C-alpha cells in the first residue's frame, strides 16, 4: 500500500471563504485522479499552517461514498464527485 502525502500549494485569496472556494474548485477538478482525496481538502493561512479549515463536509453516505457538499452546508448531504 502506498503512503499518503499532502501537497502544499500556496495561492492568494481575499478571505477564508474565497480560499475555500478556490481549494474546492481545484480539488473537484482533480477528483478524476484516484490518488486524490478531494473530501480531505483543507486550507490554512500561510503564517498559521497548523490551523486548517475544512472545505468539504465529507461525512459518510450509504454505499461507501462521502458528502461532497461544502463544510457546514445547509440541508442534507449529497455525493458530488464520482470515483
Secondary structure, 3 states (H helix, E strand, C coil): CCCCCCCCCCCCCCCHHHHHHHHHHHHHHCCCCCCCCHHHCEEEECCEEEEEEECECCCECHHHCECCCECCCCCCCCCCCCC
